[in-house]
Amino acid sequence: MAINSLLLSASCFTIAHAAISLTPAASAPAASGISQVLSPSYAGLGIEPSNLFSFTGKDTPNQLSINLLQHLTNYSGAPPHLRLGGNTGDHMVWDASYDAFNLGKNPNQEETGPTPADGSVFGPGYLEALERFPKGMPITFQLNMAYDEGDYLDRIDEAAAAVVDGLNNTSLYSFEIGNEPDLYLQGWQLQRNGTWNGQIYTQQWLARAESVCNNVLKPRGMDCNFFEAAQTASTISTTFTLKDMVDAGICEDHNGTTYLSSWNQHDYFYFVGVSTYDITLNIMMDFDRTESQFQYWTTEIEYAHSTGIPYNLREMANVGPIGLKDVSNTFGAALWFLNFYCYGATLNISSVEMHMTDNSYSSPWQPIFINGEAANVRPSYYAMAAMAQLIGSGNGTTRLAPLATENSYVRAYAGYANDDLSSLVIINAQQVNTSATNKGSIDFQISLPDYSGQTLFLSYLSAGGADAVSNVTWNGLSFEGDSIGSVSTAQDQSGLTVALDNNGAATITVRDSEAVIAHLGARLGSLPVTVSNSTSSGSGSSGSGSGSSKTSSASTSGAASTVSTSATASSTTGGVQAAAASGSSSVASASASASGTAQSSSQMLTTDKTLLALLVALVCIFTS
């Protein structure tokens, strides 16, 4: 009989599962690599300044963005941290007379060069639009450092004063001065000429911080340790390392005042035109590759912690500058999002902002019609919802610790609330595409002897496959049922539980290209979230939060905030039932996608799938 016939006959058996054992510590003090307490605003976002109106709306508010941000606020207990910064923030100057809901061309431009630092103006309409976002949303706002004419201090003071006075619904959390100064000599912008290095940057940063402190913050009764540095693209082989800036005096007391509230750096897993290989979905889903790419940044994070000043990754994405279709906009990217937020937490990054432009496939949602495509919610938004509910479940006490899996496509984390084990995050990124008929899975053998007899409630992050771009669900929820991001129940979750036996053992099966969060005692999102005295850069056991926000909010006030996070509740109305069917197809095969996966004693394939298929096929034939 032909070998193809034997393989076709294999439909009469079930493919054997791989197995991974997970034994998390019962309490946070006993957990290896335990993170600091995560701020409810930890899983944040960044918006390119020139693209703000695409996300907020112009004359008419963008209800899609507003609803999606409100859902995250409800789930975590506070709005996600928003960084409003990027290259275009160094091309904008304040004009109080310009009140349109767009950026204007500066009629009084003084700077010359490829991208003049005063080429655009923004005015009151810019801040009015930003105020549409959820109440108390912590904002890191970029001030223009590239502008360097004789009145540069007056111009930066004007902009800072306008922002401080103009943001009252959202919560101004900090200022950053300039964007990626390590690239100021690049030919496409030429924001500086002649000698330019980290020491000169530090001197110019301090001069601007001092001016804003004395002329804007102090007169309004605000603290002056309100500034972030240095917003670098990369510090590899440059003079812009954190240590370079410390040596140049950025942390020092200046006439009784310090200005630095937080370190701020940028990274992308892959950057078109810079990275030296071709990105694929499978490469992105190999989490070892992400950790290898990020290895240098971990040394900067460690140095930041040695200074006692929090570290934020204010600009991050899987593919820069604007993502790649069929990679960044897929469900595989959602798994990457969820893992990176968890991974970043275990490095004690205080906040991670995923960067958004209106035309970027890496953005968690597309806010407007562009590139022939209507506004839509992308799979990665579902990962943000998952992270928000995970953080919210701890009521301001959530911490994470990594668990060994010995598989480059698989990651697991233990979640703790009030220092007790509360959840398990399991991400199986072994690639299987929507078109695959037999999708593999991994059995995770859980050992929780201290929790014997208790119930784990399972919340799945799921789609048809890694290549799916729609029909995603998290915890049974869909945000794709209408055009404004309303939440609806797409799947009944009532039966998704696993009981721990008398020894505290259980098995959780996670399909390839799927993730699950198992929560002890209750389903994620089913209980109210109460957050007290939280900040967007909460530092838990490792230090204190930075900055002092101008306004009180859910994320900054001392009063407790209680937010309903019922899995079926919505901050908006009009949500419709979404289809649970899987989305797009693929030409890649499931078997090829799993090649190269690392194995160890903690992951044992019970048998070779191909040989088992042949054997069982023969049995089926000769017994039929």
C-alpha positions as CSV (number, residue, x, y, z in Angstrom):
1,M,0.0,0.0,0.0
2,A,1.3,3.5,-0.8
3,I,2.7,5.5,2.1
4,N,0.1,8.3,1.3
5,S,-2.7,5.8,1.9
6,L,-1.2,4.8,5.3
7,L,-1.0,8.5,6.3
8,L,-4.6,9.1,5.3
9,S,-5.6,6.1,7.4
10,A,-4.1,7.8,10.4
11,S,-7.4,9.6,10.9
12,C,-8.5,6.8,13.2
13,F,-6.1,7.7,16.0
14,T,-5.4,10.7,18.1
15,I,-1.9,12.2,17.9
16,A,0.1,11.8,21.1
17,H,0.7,15.0,23.1
18,A,4.0,16.4,24.4
19,A,4.1,16.9,28.1
20,I,5.7,19.6,30.2
21,S,5.8,19.6,34.0
22,L,5.2,22.8,35.9
23,T,5.7,23.1,39.7
24,P,5.4,26.8,40.8
25,A,6.2,27.9,44.3
26,A,3.2,28.3,46.5
27,S,4.2,31.8,47.6
28,A,6.0,34.8,46.1
29,P,8.9,34.8,48.5
30,A,9.7,31.3,47.5
31,A,9.5,31.9,43.8
32,S,12.7,32.2,41.7
33,G,12.9,35.4,39.6
34,I,9.8,36.9,41.2
35,S,8.9,40.4,39.8
36,Q,8.1,43.6,41.6
37,V,4.4,44.4,42.0
38,L,2.9,45.2,38.6
39,S,1.2,48.6,38.3
40,P,-2.4,48.3,36.9
41,S,-1.1,50.6,34.1
42,Y,1.9,48.4,33.4
43,A,0.8,47.0,30.0
44,G,0.8,50.3,28.2
45,L,0.7,51.9,24.7
46,G,2.5,54.6,22.8
47,I,1.1,56.8,20.1
48,E,3.2,58.6,17.5
49,P,2.5,62.3,18.1
50,S,1.6,63.1,14.5
51,N,-1.0,60.2,14.6
52,L,-2.8,61.3,17.8
53,F,-6.0,62.5,16.0
54,S,-6.3,59.1,14.1
55,F,-6.7,57.5,17.5
56,T,-8.7,60.2,19.4
57,G,-10.8,61.3,16.4
58,K,-10.9,64.9,15.2
59,D,-14.2,66.8,15.4
60,T,-15.9,63.5,16.2
61,P,-14.4,61.2,18.9
62,N,-13.0,57.9,17.8
63,Q,-15.3,55.6,19.7
64,L,-13.4,52.5,18.8
65,S,-10.2,53.7,20.6
66,I,-12.2,55.1,23.5
67,N,-14.0,51.9,24.1
68,L,-11.0,49.7,23.7
69,L,-9.0,51.7,26.2
70,Q,-12.0,51.7,28.6
71,H,-12.2,47.9,28.5
72,L,-8.5,47.7,29.6
73,T,-9.2,50.2,32.3
74,N,-12.1,48.2,33.6
75,Y,-10.1,44.9,33.6
76,S,-6.9,46.1,35.3
77,G,-8.3,48.7,37.6
78,A,-6.6,51.7,36.0
79,P,-6.0,53.0,32.4
80,P,-3.0,51.7,30.6
81,H,0.0,54.1,30.6
82,L,0.2,56.1,27.4
83,R,3.4,57.5,26.0
84,L,2.8,60.3,23.5
85,G,6.1,60.4,21.8
86,G,8.2,59.6,18.7
87,N,10.2,61.2,15.9
88,T,7.4,63.6,15.1
89,G,7.3,65.0,18.6
90,D,10.6,66.6,17.8
91,H,9.0,68.4,14.8
92,M,6.2,70.1,16.6
93,V,6.0,73.4,18.5
94,W,3.1,74.9,20.5
95,D,0.9,77.6,19.1
96,A,-1.9,78.7,21.4
97,S,-3.8,80.3,18.5
98,Y,-4.0,77.1,16.5
99,D,-7.2,75.3,17.7
100,A,-7.9,72.9,14.8
101,F,-8.2,69.2,15.4
102,N,-5.0,68.5,13.3
103,L,-1.4,69.5,13.1
104,G,-0.8,72.6,11.2
105,K,2.2,73.8,9.0
106,N,4.2,76.4,10.9
107,P,4.0,79.7,9.0
108,N,6.9,81.0,11.0
109,Q,9.3,78.2,10.6
110,E,12.9,79.0,11.6
111,E,14.7,75.7,11.4
112,T,16.0,74.2,8.2
113,G,17.0,70.7,7.3
114,P,15.3,67.5,6.1
115,T,12.8,67.5,9.0
116,P,12.6,70.9,10.5
117,A,12.2,70.8,14.3
118,D,9.5,73.5,14.1
119,G,7.9,72.4,10.9
120,S,4.5,71.7,12.5
121,V,2.3,73.4,15.2
122,F,-0.1,71.9,17.7
123,G,-2.6,73.8,19.8
124,P,-5.5,73.5,22.2
125,G,-7.4,71.1,20.0
126,Y,-4.5,68.6,20.4
127,L,-4.9,68.5,24.1
128,E,-8.7,68.5,23.9
129,A,-8.6,65.4,21.8
130,L,-6.2,63.7,24.2
131,E,-8.7,64.4,27.0
132,R,-11.2,62.0,25.4
133,F,-9.2,59.0,26.7
134,P,-10.2,57.4,30.0
135,K,-10.2,59.4,33.2
136,G,-6.9,59.2,35.0
137,M,-5.0,57.8,32.1
138,P,-1.3,58.3,33.0
139,I,0.4,60.3,30.2
140,T,4.1,60.6,29.4
141,F,4.3,63.5,27.1
142,Q,7.3,64.3,24.8
143,L,8.6,67.8,24.7
144,N,10.6,68.9,21.7
145,M,14.3,68.8,22.2
146,A,15.4,69.0,18.6
147,Y,14.4,72.7,18.3
148,D,17.5,74.6,19.1
149,E,17.0,78.2,18.1
150,G,17.8,81.1,20.5
151,D,14.3,81.0,22.1
152,Y,14.4,77.2,22.7
153,L,13.8,77.5,26.4
154,D,10.8,79.8,26.0
155,R,9.3,77.4,23.4
156,I,9.7,74.4,25.6
157,D,8.3,76.2,28.6
158,E,5.3,77.3,26.6
159,A,4.5,73.8,25.5
160,A,5.0,72.3,28.9
161,A,2.7,74.9,30.5
162,A,0.0,74.2,28.0
163,V,0.2,70.5,28.6
164,V,0.1,70.8,32.4
165,D,-2.8,73.2,32.3
166,G,-4.7,71.4,29.5
167,L,-4.7,67.8,30.8
168,N,-7.3,67.5,33.5
169,N,-9.3,64.4,32.7
170,T,-6.2,62.4,31.8
171,S,-3.3,62.5,34.3
172,L,0.0,64.0,33.2
173,Y,2.5,61.6,34.6
174,S,5.9,62.8,33.3
175,F,7.7,64.6,30.5
176,E,10.3,63.2,28.3
177,I,12.6,65.6,26.6
178,G,13.3,64.7,22.9
179,N,13.1,61.4,21.1
180,E,16.0,59.1,20.3
181,P,18.8,61.7,20.6
182,D,21.3,59.0,19.7
183,L,19.9,59.3,16.1
184,Y,20.1,63.1,15.9
185,L,23.0,63.0,13.5
186,Q,21.2,60.7,11.0
187,G,21.0,62.2,7.6
188,W,17.2,61.9,7.3
189,Q,16.8,64.4,10.2
190,L,20.0,66.1,11.1
191,Q,18.7,67.6,14.3
192,R,22.3,68.4,15.4
193,N,25.5,69.3,13.7
194,G,29.1,68.8,14.6
195,T,30.0,67.2,17.9
196,W,27.1,65.4,19.5
197,N,27.3,62.7,22.2
198,G,25.7,61.5,25.4
199,Q,27.5,64.1,27.5
200,I,26.3,67.0,25.4
201,Y,22.8,65.6,25.3
202,T,22.8,65.4,29.1
203,Q,23.8,69.0,29.5
204,Q,21.1,70.1,27.1
205,W,18.5,67.9,28.8
206,L,19.4,69.4,32.2
207,A,19.1,72.9,30.8
208,R,15.6,72.2,29.5
209,A,14.5,70.3,32.6
210,E,15.7,73.2,34.8
211,S,13.7,75.7,32.8
212,V,10.5,73.8,32.8
213,C,11.0,73.1,36.5
214,N,11.4,76.7,37.5
215,N,9.0,78.3,35.1
216,V,6.2,75.7,34.9
217,L,6.2,73.1,37.6
218,K,7.3,75.0,40.7
219,P,4.8,77.8,40.1
220,R,2.0,75.2,40.0
221,G,3.1,73.4,43.1
222,M,4.5,70.4,41.3
223,D,7.6,68.3,42.0
224,C,10.5,68.7,39.6
225,N,11.6,65.1,39.5
226,F,9.2,64.8,36.6
227,F,11.4,64.0,33.6
228,E,12.4,60.8,31.8
229,A,15.6,60.2,30.0
230,A,16.9,59.3,27.4
231,Q,14.4,57.8,25.0
232,T,17.2,56.1,23.0
233,A,16.8,53.8,20.1
234,S,19.8,51.8,21.1
235,T,22.9,52.3,23.3
236,I,25.0,49.6,21.8
237,S,28.5,51.1,21.0
238,T,27.3,54.6,21.7
239,T,27.9,57.3,24.3
240,F,24.2,57.3,25.3
241,T,24.2,54.4,27.8
242,L,22.6,55.0,31.2
243,K,26.0,55.0,32.8
244,D,27.3,57.6,30.4
245,M,24.4,59.9,31.5
246,V,25.0,59.2,35.2
247,D,28.6,60.1,34.7
248,A,27.6,63.3,32.9
249,G,25.5,64.3,36.0
250,I,21.9,63.6,35.0
251,C,21.0,62.2,38.4
252,E,22.8,64.8,40.4
253,D,21.2,67.4,42.7
254,H,21.1,70.8,40.9
255,N,20.6,73.6,43.4
256,G,18.6,71.4,45.7
257,T,16.6,69.8,42.9
258,T,16.7,66.5,41.0
259,Y,14.9,66.2,37.7
260,L,15.1,62.5,36.7
261,S,12.1,60.4,37.6
262,S,12.6,57.4,35.3
263,W,14.8,55.9,32.8
264,N,13.2,55.5,29.4
265,Q,14.5,53.4,26.5
266,H,13.2,51.9,23.2
267,D,13.5,48.6,21.3
268,Y,11.9,46.6,18.6
269,F,12.3,42.8,18.2
270,Y,12.8,43.4,14.5
271,F,13.3,46.6,12.5
272,V,12.8,46.6,8.7
273,G,16.0,47.9,7.0
274,V,18.1,47.4,10.2
275,S,17.7,43.7,11.1
276,T,19.9,41.5,9.1
277,Y,17.5,38.6,8.3
278,D,14.0,38.1,7.0
279,I,11.4,37.9,9.6
280,T,8.7,35.2,9.5
281,L,5.8,34.4,11.8
282,N,7.6,31.4,13.1
283,I,10.7,33.3,14.0
284,M,8.6,35.8,15.9
285,M,6.9,33.0,17.8
286,D,10.3,31.6,18.9
287,F,10.6,33.3,22.3
288,D,14.3,32.4,22.6
289,R,14.9,34.7,19.7
290,T,13.2,37.6,21.5
291,E,15.2,37.0,24.6
292,S,18.4,36.8,22.6
293,Q,17.6,40.1,20.8
294,F,16.8,41.8,24.1
295,Q,19.8,40.5,26.0
296,Y,21.8,43.7,25.7
297,W,18.8,45.7,27.1
298,T,18.8,43.6,30.2
299,T,22.2,44.9,31.1
300,E,20.8,48.5,30.9
301,I,17.9,47.4,33.1
302,E,20.2,46.0,35.7
303,Y,22.2,49.2,35.7
304,A,19.0,51.3,36.0
305,H,18.0,49.3,39.1
306,S,21.4,50.0,40.6
307,T,20.7,53.7,40.4
308,G,17.4,53.2,42.4
309,I,15.5,54.8,39.5
310,P,12.7,52.9,37.7
311,Y,13.2,51.6,34.2
312,N,10.4,51.9,31.5
313,L,10.4,50.5,28.0
314,R,8.4,53.3,26.5
315,E,8.6,52.2,22.8
316,M,8.4,48.6,21.8
317,A,6.9,46.4,19.1
318,N,7.4,43.2,17.3
319,V,8.3,44.8,14.0
320,G,9.2,48.4,13.4
321,P,8.7,50.9,12.2
322,I,5.1,50.0,11.0
323,G,5.0,46.3,11.3
324,L,4.6,43.7,8.6
325,K,1.3,42.4,7.1
326,D,0.7,38.7,7.9
327,V,3.2,38.8,10.7
328,S,2.5,41.7,13.0
329,N,-1.3,41.6,12.6
330,T,-1.7,37.9,13.2
331,F,-2.7,35.8,16.2
332,G,0.9,34.7,16.5
333,A,1.7,38.4,17.3
334,A,-0.9,38.2,20.1
335,L,1.0,35.4,21.7
336,W,4.2,37.4,21.3
337,F,2.5,40.4,23.0
338,L,1.3,38.4,25.9
339,N,4.7,36.8,26.4
340,F,6.6,40.0,26.1
341,Y,4.5,41.8,28.7
342,C,5.1,38.8,31.1
343,Y,8.7,38.6,30.2
344,G,9.2,42.3,30.7
345,A,7.6,42.1,34.1
346,T,10.0,39.4,35.3
347,L,12.9,41.8,34.3
348,N,11.3,44.4,36.6
349,I,10.6,46.8,33.8
350,S,8.1,49.2,35.4
351,S,6.0,49.7,32.3
352,V,6.0,48.6,28.7
353,E,4.5,50.7,26.0
354,M,3.7,49.1,22.6
355,H,4.1,51.7,19.9
356,M,1.2,52.6,17.6
357,T,0.8,54.5,14.4
358,D,-2.4,54.5,12.4
359,N,-0.7,52.6,9.5
360,S,1.2,50.1,11.6
361,Y,0.3,46.4,11.4
362,S,1.9,46.1,14.9
363,S,-0.8,48.4,16.5
364,P,-3.3,46.5,18.6
365,W,-6.1,48.1,16.6
366,Q,-6.3,50.1,13.4
367,P,-8.2,53.3,14.3
368,I,-9.2,54.6,10.9
369,F,-9.8,53.4,7.3
370,I,-6.3,53.1,5.7
371,N,-4.6,51.0,3.1
372,G,-7.9,49.9,1.8
373,E,-9.0,48.4,5.1
374,A,-11.6,49.6,7.6
375,A,-10.8,50.3,11.2
376,N,-10.5,47.0,13.1
377,V,-9.4,45.3,16.3
378,R,-6.3,43.2,15.9
379,P,-5.4,39.9,17.6
380,S,-2.8,41.6,19.8
381,Y,-5.5,43.7,21.5
382,Y,-6.8,40.4,23.0
383,A,-3.4,39.8,24.6
384,M,-3.7,43.2,26.2
385,A,-7.1,42.3,27.5
386,A,-5.7,39.1,28.9
387,M,-2.8,40.9,30.6
388,A,-5.2,43.5,32.0
389,Q,-7.5,40.9,33.6
390,L,-4.4,39.0,35.0
391,I,-3.1,42.2,36.6
392,G,-6.5,43.3,37.8
393,S,-7.1,39.9,39.5
394,G,-4.5,40.8,42.1
395,N,-6.1,44.1,43.1
396,G,-2.8,46.0,42.9
397,T,-0.6,43.2,44.2
398,T,0.0,41.0,41.1
399,R,3.6,39.7,40.7
400,L,4.9,37.2,38.1
401,A,7.7,34.6,38.2
402,P,9.0,32.6,35.2
403,L,8.7,28.8,35.1
404,A,11.1,26.6,33.1
405,T,9.7,24.9,30.0
406,E,12.8,24.0,28.0
407,N,11.1,24.8,24.8
408,S,11.8,27.9,22.8
409,Y,8.2,28.2,21.6
410,V,6.7,27.8,25.0
411,R,6.6,30.0,28.1
412,A,5.0,29.7,31.4
413,Y,4.7,32.1,34.4
414,A,3.3,31.9,37.9
415,G,1.1,34.8,39.0
416,Y,0.9,35.8,42.7
417,A,-1.6,38.0,44.5
418,N,-1.0,39.2,48.0
419,D,2.1,36.9,47.7
420,D,0.0,33.8,47.3
421,L,-0.1,31.8,44.1
422,S,-3.1,32.8,42.2
423,S,-2.6,31.9,38.5
424,L,-0.6,30.2,35.8
425,V,0.1,31.8,32.4
426,I,0.9,29.2,29.8
427,I,1.7,30.2,26.2
428,N,2.2,27.5,23.5
429,A,3.5,29.3,20.4
430,Q,4.4,26.2,18.4
431,Q,3.1,27.4,15.1
432,V,0.0,25.8,13.7
433,N,-2.0,27.6,11.0
434,T,-5.7,27.9,10.5
435,S,-5.8,25.5,7.6
436,A,-4.3,22.6,9.6
437,T,-6.8,19.8,10.2
438,N,-4.9,18.1,12.9
439,K,-3.6,20.6,15.4
440,G,-1.1,19.4,18.0
441,S,-1.1,20.3,21.7
442,I,0.9,20.1,24.9
443,D,-0.2,18.6,28.2
444,F,1.0,20.7,31.0
445,Q,1.3,18.6,34.2
446,I,0.6,20.9,37.1
447,S,1.8,20.1,40.6
448,L,0.3,22.4,43.4
449,P,0.4,20.3,46.5
450,D,-0.5,23.3,48.7
451,Y,-3.7,23.7,46.8
452,S,-5.0,20.2,46.6
453,G,-8.7,19.9,46.0
454,Q,-9.1,23.4,44.6
455,T,-10.3,24.4,41.2
456,L,-8.5,26.1,38.4
457,F,-10.6,28.2,36.1
458,L,-9.3,28.3,32.5
459,S,-9.4,31.4,30.3
460,Y,-8.1,30.8,26.8
461,L,-6.5,33.2,24.3
462,S,-7.5,31.4,21.1
463,A,-8.0,31.7,17.4
464,G,-8.1,29.4,14.4
465,G,-4.4,29.4,14.1
466,A,-1.2,31.4,14.3
467,D,-2.0,33.1,11.0
468,A,-5.5,34.2,11.9
469,V,-6.2,37.9,11.7
470,S,-9.7,37.9,13.0
471,N,-12.2,35.8,15.0
472,V,-10.0,35.8,18.1
473,T,-11.3,35.3,21.6
474,W,-10.0,35.9,25.1
475,N,-11.8,34.4,28.1
476,G,-14.8,33.8,25.8
477,L,-14.9,37.5,24.9
478,S,-14.9,39.2,21.4
479,F,-14.3,42.8,20.5
480,E,-15.0,42.3,16.8
481,G,-18.8,42.2,16.9
482,D,-19.3,45.8,15.7
483,S,-17.2,48.8,14.4
484,I,-16.7,50.5,17.8
485,G,-15.0,47.7,19.8
486,S,-18.0,46.7,22.0
487,V,-17.4,43.6,24.1
488,S,-19.6,40.6,23.6
489,T,-19.7,37.0,24.8
490,A,-18.6,34.7,21.9
491,Q,-18.1,31.5,23.9
492,D,-19.6,30.0,27.0
493,Q,-16.8,29.5,29.6
494,S,-18.8,27.8,32.4
495,G,-17.3,24.4,31.9
496,L,-13.7,25.3,31.5
497,T,-12.3,24.2,34.8
498,V,-9.8,21.7,36.1
499,A,-9.9,20.2,39.6
500,L,-6.6,19.6,41.5
501,D,-6.6,16.1,42.9
502,N,-5.7,15.1,46.5
503,N,-2.0,15.6,45.6
504,G,-2.5,18.9,44.0
505,A,-2.0,17.5,40.5
506,A,-3.8,18.3,37.3
507,T,-3.3,18.4,33.6
508,I,-4.0,21.4,31.4
509,T,-4.0,20.8,27.6
510,V,-3.0,23.8,25.5
511,R,-3.3,23.6,21.7
512,D,-0.3,24.7,19.6
513,S,-0.7,28.5,18.9
514,E,-2.9,29.1,21.9
515,A,-2.5,30.4,25.5
516,V,-4.3,29.9,28.7
517,I,-4.4,31.6,32.1
518,A,-5.5,29.3,34.9
519,H,-6.8,31.1,37.9
520,L,-7.4,29.6,41.3
521,G,-10.8,29.8,42.8
522,A,-12.6,32.1,40.3
523,R,-12.6,32.9,36.6
524,L,-10.6,35.9,35.6
525,G,-12.8,39.0,35.3
526,S,-15.6,37.6,37.4
527,L,-14.7,39.6,40.5
528,P,-14.5,43.4,41.1
529,V,-11.1,45.0,40.9
530,T,-10.1,47.2,43.8
531,V,-6.9,49.2,43.4
532,S,-5.5,51.4,46.1
533,N,-2.8,54.0,45.6
534,S,-1.5,52.6,42.4
535,T,0.8,54.3,39.9
536,S,1.8,53.5,36.4
537,S,5.4,52.8,37.4
538,G,4.6,50.9,40.6
539,S,7.8,49.2,41.7
540,G,6.6,46.9,44.5
541,S,9.5,45.3,46.4
542,S,12.2,46.7,44.2
543,G,11.8,50.4,44.6
544,S,9.3,53.3,44.4
545,G,7.2,54.7,41.6
546,S,8.6,57.7,39.8
547,G,7.1,61.1,39.1
548,S,4.1,62.8,40.7
549,S,1.1,63.1,38.4
550,K,-0.6,66.5,38.2
551,T,-4.2,65.1,38.6
552,S,-5.8,62.6,40.8
553,S,-7.1,59.5,39.1
554,A,-7.8,55.8,39.4
555,S,-4.1,55.3,38.7
556,T,-2.6,57.9,41.0
557,S,-5.0,58.7,43.8
558,G,-4.8,57.4,47.3
559,A,-8.5,56.5,47.4
560,A,-9.4,53.0,46.4
561,S,-11.0,52.5,43.1
562,T,-13.4,49.6,42.5
563,V,-14.0,48.6,38.9
564,S,-16.4,45.9,37.7
565,T,-14.6,43.4,35.4
566,S,-17.3,40.8,34.8
567,A,-16.3,38.7,31.8
568,T,-19.5,39.6,30.0
569,A,-19.8,43.2,31.2
570,S,-18.9,46.1,28.9
571,S,-18.3,49.8,29.4
572,T,-20.2,50.4,26.2
573,T,-23.6,49.2,24.9
574,G,-24.6,47.7,21.6
575,G,-22.2,44.8,21.5
576,V,-23.4,41.9,19.4
577,Q,-22.6,38.2,19.5
578,A,-19.5,37.5,17.6
579,A,-18.8,34.3,15.6
580,A,-16.4,31.9,17.2
581,A,-15.4,30.4,13.9
582,S,-11.7,30.7,13.0
583,G,-10.5,33.0,10.3
584,S,-8.0,33.0,7.5
585,S,-6.2,30.1,5.8
586,S,-2.6,29.4,5.2
587,V,-0.2,27.5,3.0
588,A,2.2,26.6,5.7
589,S,1.9,23.2,7.3
590,A,1.6,22.6,11.0
591,S,4.3,19.9,11.0
592,A,6.9,22.1,9.4
593,S,6.2,25.0,11.8
594,A,7.2,23.0,14.9
595,S,10.6,22.1,13.6
596,G,13.6,23.1,15.6
597,T,11.7,23.1,18.9
598,A,14.0,22.4,21.8
599,Q,13.3,19.3,24.0
600,S,14.5,18.3,27.5
601,S,13.7,16.1,30.4
602,S,10.8,18.4,31.3
603,Q,9.3,17.9,27.9
604,M,9.0,14.3,26.6
605,L,7.3,13.4,23.4
606,T,5.5,10.1,24.3
607,T,6.2,8.8,20.8
608,D,7.2,10.0,17.4
609,K,4.1,11.2,15.7
610,T,5.0,10.0,12.2
611,L,5.9,6.5,13.3
612,L,2.8,6.3,15.4
613,A,0.7,7.4,12.5
614,L,2.0,4.6,10.3
615,L,1.7,2.0,13.1
616,V,-1.9,2.9,13.9
617,A,-2.8,3.2,10.3
618,L,-1.7,-0.4,9.8
619,V,-3.6,-1.6,12.8
620,C,-6.7,0.2,11.4
621,I,-6.3,-1.5,8.0
622,F,-5.7,-5.1,9.2
623,T,-8.5,-5.0,11.8
624,S,-11.1,-3.5,9.5
